[in-house]
Amino acid sequence: MSSQQQKGESPDSSLDEDDAPELRTIEARLEAHSKRIETLEDDLDDVRTECDTLRGEVEALQQENEDLRAEIERLDARTDLLSLVENSDEMTAKQRRIALIQHLKKAAEKERERGRDAKASLNKEEAEAALKYPDIDRTTFYDDLRKAPRLVGKEDVLWYDRGTGGESRLKMNLENGDLPGSVVGHRRRNGGE
């Protein structure tokens, strides 16, 4: 038996009375750190909540941005077509056909940007709306739809589909190739080519 046990002292009472203030200091510091940890955990919860709120706002802004970009593209396409048909009396059959091809190209590219196949089509009524030509005879529209593929020369990219029940359509599939520059214009490269 140890001398402490012989004297009837407990092992805990073997600490000097001088150590008591130091233990109280450690205990106080431990309690302060525990409160600080609780405060930090509360702050972390608040930050997480705020982060979730901000994430929702960012997603809403991204959707709004996407919607605005789509509207800008729609307005750009309309502006391009309106500029083509500004002098409607002077527009040739070739110009009308090119305008229809460009209209389809923009629609197909929009589909590609949405993650779908770059395909588009239009019927006589849609061609009429695209060209803003209510005064042209309907046979002229069908003639333009039927002859437009000749300007491209690639039947797997642009073709006229004679549908049943009067639902004939001019169809484009940019997945099968590009359109010639003579139809859609040449893109300028950085070198000015």
Disulfide bonds with the S-S distance in Angstrom:
none
